[in-house]
Amino acid sequence: MAVVTAESAAKIKSIISEILEIEEDEMTETSLFADDHGADSLRAIEILASLEKELGVTIDQSELSRMVNLRGVHEVIAEVRAA
C-alpha cells in the first residue's frame, strides 16, 4: 500500500487548514472536515483543487466522498501517486 511521506502529509495539512481557516493543531487524522470544521461542498472542491495544484496530481471528483478527513485525503493521494 502506498503511503504519503511526512513532508507531503505536513503540506496537505497546511493546505487544508488554510482553506478551512483553522489552526493545524485543531485538525486530527480523523476529525471530519464538514462536521468538525464546518467545511461545505465549495470548500471540499477548493481543497481538491489546491491539493492537485500544490502536489502536482490529478484527483477525480468522485474521490471527494472519501476525502472527509486527513486520513481519507492521505489514502486518495497515495493511490493517485501509485497509479
Secondary structure as the mmCIF struct_conf table of DSSP 4:
data_model
#
loop_
_struct_conf.conf_type_id
_struct_conf.id
_struct_conf.beg_label_comp_id
_struct_conf.beg_label_asym_id
_struct_conf.beg_label_seq_id
_struct_conf.end_label_comp_id
_struct_conf.end_label_asym_id
_struct_conf.end_label_seq_id
HELX_RH_AL_P HELX_RH_AL_P1 ALA A 6 LEU A 20
TURN_TY1_P TURN_TY1_P1 GLU A 21 GLU A 21
HELX_RH_3T_P HELX_RH_3T_P1 GLU A 24 GLU A 26
BEND BEND1 GLU A 29 THR A 30
HELX_RH_AL_P HELX_RH_AL_P2 PHE A 33 HIS A 37
HELX_RH_AL_P HELX_RH_AL_P3 SER A 41 LEU A 55
TURN_TY1_P TURN_TY1_P2 GLY A 56 GLY A 56
HELX_RH_3T_P HELX_RH_3T_P2 GLN A 61 SER A 65
TURN_TY1_P TURN_TY1_P3 ARG A 66 ARG A 66
BEND BEND2 VAL A 68 ASN A 69
HELX_RH_AL_P HELX_RH_AL_P4 LEU A 70 ALA A 82
#
